[in-house]
């Protein structure tokens, strides 16, 4: 991670300011506020602001006054009920604003989640830093032969070294050309909004990303999954830890029902009922497609006979 001394001092200054407030707060989130969590080689995730806590979810569901209307165990039971029955609105009452530094190609994948407010660093107005994401050798892999959007075997030896050198050389050369086109000492230099078009996708950008808890859970369920692309998954993993400290009750429910749980179709439920009765259940008698049967076996491998 690359933080300037000025940026480090800004974080120290921000965390040294304390104000008395009547707003709902979270002790766990206060520990994260403003601090930069390292991601990849130059990236980071910071919490800039947040609204609400576990009690905010409960209050929204009950439309009640303050804290303490029920025992905490009742609050957690209600949160689990809301998560279990897909009552999403109370979770939308909590929001968080992140400051994220990430490679452009990760940002383009990330922005597909259109349920957040985003304000990105402007390369029309400012000049981007000479910072590029260069993967560690263990994350260089060939194209998967069974998944068109996944990775296969890890590259090794000369092949890995060659790829890394190409990435470094191309990044450096493109940035040199970017600087030459800007030519700040020459008034005839190319406009920033045009010079940026030659920059590589692994250059770093930054943005503020604000989202409510319901939609953040949806983002994390997809992007913290083991099948997600590594470069976005590492950001999601950090954010999971932050959310766990922010709203521990809600996160436990999310982890149980969304991450650790499974969704069964009507056909899957009927086949499970047959299996419980002691009937032999297999693909031929399941009335399911190969894909559906394969997914059911991942949840209940003992069905395979």
C-alpha positions as CSV (number, residue, x, y, z in Angstrom):
1,X,0.0,0.0,0.0
2,X,1.3,3.5,-0.8
3,X,0.2,6.2,1.6
4,X,2.1,9.5,1.6
5,X,3.2,11.0,4.9
6,X,0.5,13.7,4.5
7,X,-2.2,11.0,4.1
8,X,-1.0,9.2,7.1
9,X,-1.1,12.4,9.1
10,X,-4.6,13.1,7.9
11,X,-5.7,9.7,9.2
12,X,-4.1,10.5,12.6
13,X,-5.7,13.9,12.7
14,X,-9.1,12.5,11.8
15,X,-9.0,9.8,14.4
16,X,-7.8,12.3,17.1
17,X,-11.0,14.4,16.7
18,X,-13.9,13.3,18.9
19,X,-17.3,14.8,19.2
20,X,-20.2,14.0,21.5
21,X,-23.2,12.7,19.5
22,X,-26.7,11.3,20.2
23,X,-26.5,9.2,17.0
24,X,-26.4,5.4,17.1
25,X,-22.8,4.2,17.0
26,X,-20.9,1.0,16.8
27,X,-17.8,0.5,19.0
28,X,-16.5,-2.1,16.5
29,X,-16.8,0.3,13.5
30,X,-15.3,3.2,15.5
31,X,-12.1,1.2,15.6
32,X,-12.1,1.0,11.8
33,X,-13.1,4.6,11.1
34,X,-10.6,6.4,8.8
35,X,-7.9,3.7,9.1
36,X,-6.5,2.3,5.8
37,X,-6.6,-1.5,5.4
38,X,-4.0,-2.7,2.9
39,X,-5.2,-4.6,-0.2
40,X,-3.0,-5.9,-3.1
41,X,0.2,-4.0,-3.7
42,X,-1.0,-0.4,-3.6
43,X,-4.7,-0.6,-2.7
44,X,-6.6,0.0,0.5
45,X,-10.1,0.1,2.0
46,X,-11.1,2.8,4.5
47,X,-14.4,3.6,6.2
48,X,-15.1,7.3,5.9
49,X,-18.5,7.4,7.5
50,X,-21.4,5.1,8.6
51,X,-24.9,5.2,9.9
52,X,-26.6,2.8,12.3
53,X,-25.8,-0.4,14.1
54,X,-27.6,-3.7,15.0
55,X,-30.2,-1.7,17.0
56,X,-31.0,0.4,14.0
57,X,-32.1,-2.7,12.2
58,X,-34.3,-3.8,15.1
59,X,-35.8,-0.4,15.5
60,X,-36.7,-0.1,11.9
61,X,-38.4,-3.5,12.0
62,X,-40.4,-2.6,15.1
63,X,-40.7,1.1,14.3
64,X,-39.9,1.7,18.0
65,X,-38.2,4.1,20.4
66,X,-34.5,3.8,21.2
67,X,-32.6,0.9,22.5
68,X,-33.6,-1.6,25.2
69,X,-37.2,-2.3,24.2
70,X,-36.4,-6.0,24.2
71,X,-33.6,-8.2,25.5
72,X,-30.5,-8.4,23.2
73,X,-31.2,-12.1,22.5
74,X,-34.6,-11.1,21.3
75,X,-33.0,-8.5,19.0
76,X,-30.8,-11.1,17.5
77,X,-33.7,-13.5,17.1
78,X,-35.6,-10.7,15.2
79,X,-32.6,-10.0,13.0
80,X,-32.2,-13.7,12.1
81,X,-35.9,-13.8,11.4
82,X,-35.6,-10.8,9.0
83,X,-32.7,-12.4,7.2
84,X,-34.3,-15.8,7.1
85,X,-37.5,-14.5,5.5
86,X,-35.8,-12.0,3.2
87,X,-37.2,-8.9,4.9
88,X,-34.6,-6.5,3.5
89,X,-35.9,-3.1,4.3
90,X,-34.7,-2.9,7.9
91,X,-31.1,-3.7,6.8
92,X,-31.3,-0.8,4.4
93,X,-31.5,1.6,7.4
94,X,-27.8,1.1,7.9
95,X,-25.3,2.7,5.5
96,X,-21.5,2.9,5.1
97,X,-19.2,5.0,3.0
98,X,-15.9,3.5,1.9
99,X,-12.8,5.1,0.4
100,X,-11.3,2.5,-1.8
101,X,-8.2,2.5,-3.9
102,X,-8.2,-0.3,-6.6
103,X,-7.0,-1.2,-10.1
104,X,-9.2,0.1,-12.9
105,X,-10.0,-3.4,-14.2
106,X,-11.3,-4.3,-10.7
107,X,-13.3,-1.1,-10.6
108,X,-15.0,-1.9,-13.9
109,X,-16.1,-5.3,-12.5
110,X,-17.1,-3.7,-9.2
111,X,-19.2,-1.0,-10.8
112,X,-21.6,-3.6,-12.1
113,X,-23.2,-3.5,-8.6
114,X,-25.4,-0.6,-9.4
115,X,-26.9,-0.3,-5.9
116,X,-24.4,2.2,-4.5
117,X,-23.5,5.9,-4.8
118,X,-20.0,6.3,-6.4
119,X,-17.7,9.3,-6.9
120,X,-14.5,8.4,-8.6
121,X,-11.1,10.2,-8.8
122,X,-11.2,12.3,-12.0
123,X,-8.4,11.8,-14.5
124,X,-9.9,14.8,-16.4
125,X,-9.1,17.0,-13.5
126,X,-6.0,15.4,-11.9
127,X,-3.1,13.3,-13.0
128,X,-3.0,9.7,-12.0
129,X,-0.1,8.4,-10.0
130,X,2.5,5.9,-11.4
131,X,1.0,3.0,-9.5
132,X,0.1,-0.3,-11.2
133,X,-1.2,-3.6,-9.9
134,X,1.5,-6.3,-10.6
135,X,0.3,-9.7,-9.4
136,X,2.4,-12.0,-7.3
137,X,3.6,-15.0,-9.3
138,X,1.3,-17.3,-7.4
139,X,-1.7,-15.4,-8.8
140,X,-0.7,-15.8,-12.4
141,X,-2.7,-18.6,-14.0
142,X,-3.7,-19.9,-17.4
143,X,-7.2,-19.7,-18.7
144,X,-9.5,-22.3,-17.2
145,X,-10.5,-25.1,-19.6
146,X,-13.9,-25.5,-17.9
147,X,-14.8,-22.0,-16.9
148,X,-14.7,-19.2,-19.5
149,X,-14.4,-16.5,-16.8
150,X,-12.0,-18.3,-14.4
151,X,-8.4,-19.4,-14.0
152,X,-6.7,-22.7,-14.5
153,X,-3.2,-23.9,-13.6
154,X,-0.7,-21.5,-12.0
155,X,2.1,-20.4,-14.4
156,X,5.6,-21.1,-13.3
157,X,9.3,-20.6,-14.1
158,X,10.2,-18.7,-17.3
159,X,6.6,-18.4,-18.4
160,X,5.6,-16.6,-15.2
161,X,8.7,-14.4,-15.4
162,X,7.9,-13.5,-19.0
163,X,4.3,-12.4,-18.2
164,X,5.4,-10.3,-15.2
165,X,8.1,-8.6,-17.3
166,X,5.5,-7.8,-20.0
167,X,3.1,-6.3,-17.4
168,X,5.9,-4.2,-15.9
169,X,7.3,-3.0,-19.2
170,X,3.9,-2.2,-20.7
171,X,2.7,-0.3,-17.6
172,X,5.9,1.8,-17.4
173,X,6.0,2.5,-21.2
174,X,2.3,3.6,-21.3
175,X,2.7,5.8,-18.3
176,X,5.8,7.4,-19.9
177,X,3.7,8.1,-23.0
178,X,1.0,9.5,-20.7
179,X,3.4,12.0,-19.2
180,X,4.9,12.9,-22.6
181,X,1.4,13.6,-24.0
182,X,0.6,15.8,-21.0
183,X,3.8,17.7,-21.5
184,X,3.0,20.1,-18.7
185,X,5.8,22.5,-19.5
186,X,4.5,22.9,-23.0
187,X,1.2,24.6,-23.4
188,X,0.4,22.5,-26.4
189,X,0.4,19.3,-24.4
190,X,-2.6,17.0,-24.8
191,X,-5.6,17.5,-22.6
192,X,-5.8,15.2,-19.5
193,X,-9.1,13.8,-20.6
194,X,-7.5,12.6,-23.8
195,X,-4.1,11.6,-22.5
196,X,-5.7,9.2,-20.0
197,X,-7.0,6.9,-22.8
198,X,-3.6,5.3,-23.3
199,X,-3.3,4.2,-19.7
200,X,-3.4,0.5,-18.8
201,X,-6.2,-1.2,-17.0
202,X,-4.0,-2.1,-14.1
203,X,-3.4,1.5,-13.1
204,X,-4.9,2.4,-9.7
205,X,-8.0,4.6,-9.3
206,X,-9.8,5.7,-6.2
207,X,-13.5,6.3,-5.3
208,X,-15.9,6.9,-2.5
209,X,-18.5,4.1,-2.5
210,X,-21.6,4.5,-0.3
211,X,-24.1,1.6,0.1
212,X,-26.8,0.4,2.5
213,X,-26.3,-2.8,4.5
214,X,-28.8,-4.9,2.5
215,X,-27.1,-4.3,-0.8
216,X,-23.6,-4.6,0.8
217,X,-24.5,-8.1,2.0
218,X,-25.5,-8.9,-1.6
219,X,-22.2,-7.6,-2.9
220,X,-20.2,-9.6,-0.3
221,X,-22.1,-12.8,-0.9
222,X,-21.0,-12.7,-4.5
223,X,-17.6,-11.1,-4.3
224,X,-16.3,-12.8,-1.1
225,X,-17.2,-16.2,-2.6
226,X,-14.3,-18.5,-3.2
227,X,-15.2,-18.6,-6.9
228,X,-15.0,-14.8,-7.3
229,X,-11.9,-13.3,-9.0
230,X,-9.0,-13.0,-6.6
231,X,-8.4,-9.3,-7.1
232,X,-11.9,-8.3,-6.1
233,X,-12.3,-11.0,-3.5
234,X,-9.4,-9.7,-1.3
235,X,-11.3,-6.3,-1.1
236,X,-14.5,-8.1,-0.1
237,X,-12.7,-10.2,2.5
238,X,-11.5,-7.0,4.2
239,X,-15.0,-5.5,4.0
240,X,-16.5,-8.7,5.6
241,X,-14.2,-8.2,8.6
242,X,-15.3,-4.5,8.9
243,X,-19.0,-5.4,8.6
244,X,-18.6,-8.2,11.2
245,X,-17.3,-5.6,13.7
246,X,-19.9,-3.0,12.7
247,X,-23.1,-5.1,13.0
248,X,-22.1,-8.4,14.6
249,X,-25.7,-9.8,15.0
250,X,-26.6,-9.0,11.4
251,X,-23.3,-10.4,10.1
252,X,-23.8,-13.7,12.0
253,X,-27.3,-14.0,10.4
254,X,-25.8,-13.2,6.9
255,X,-23.0,-15.7,7.4
256,X,-25.4,-18.4,8.4
257,X,-28.3,-17.9,6.0
258,X,-26.6,-16.4,2.9
259,X,-23.0,-17.6,3.0
260,X,-23.3,-20.9,4.7
261,X,-26.9,-21.7,3.7
262,X,-28.2,-23.3,0.6
263,X,-31.2,-22.6,-1.7
264,X,-33.3,-25.5,-2.8
265,X,-35.7,-25.7,-5.7
266,X,-39.1,-27.5,-5.4
267,X,-37.6,-30.5,-7.2
268,X,-34.6,-30.6,-4.8
269,X,-36.9,-30.5,-1.8
270,X,-39.1,-33.3,-3.2
271,X,-36.0,-35.5,-3.8
272,X,-34.7,-34.8,-0.3
273,X,-38.1,-35.8,1.1
274,X,-37.8,-39.1,-0.9
275,X,-34.3,-39.6,0.5
276,X,-35.5,-39.1,4.1
277,X,-38.2,-41.7,3.6
278,X,-35.4,-44.2,2.6
279,X,-36.1,-44.2,-1.1
280,X,-33.2,-44.5,-3.5
281,X,-32.6,-41.1,-5.2
282,X,-30.3,-40.7,-8.2
283,X,-30.0,-38.6,-11.3
284,X,-32.2,-40.9,-13.4
285,X,-35.1,-40.7,-11.0
286,X,-34.6,-37.1,-9.8
287,X,-36.4,-35.3,-12.7
288,X,-33.6,-32.7,-12.6
289,X,-31.1,-31.5,-15.2
290,X,-27.5,-32.5,-15.0
291,X,-26.6,-29.0,-13.7
292,X,-29.3,-29.0,-11.1
293,X,-28.4,-32.5,-9.9
294,X,-24.7,-31.6,-9.7
295,X,-25.5,-28.5,-7.6
296,X,-27.7,-30.6,-5.3
297,X,-24.8,-33.1,-4.8
298,X,-22.5,-30.3,-3.7
299,X,-24.9,-29.6,-0.8
300,X,-25.8,-33.3,-0.1
301,X,-23.0,-35.5,-1.5
302,X,-24.4,-38.6,0.2
303,X,-27.2,-38.7,-2.4
304,X,-24.7,-40.0,-5.0
305,X,-24.9,-43.7,-5.2
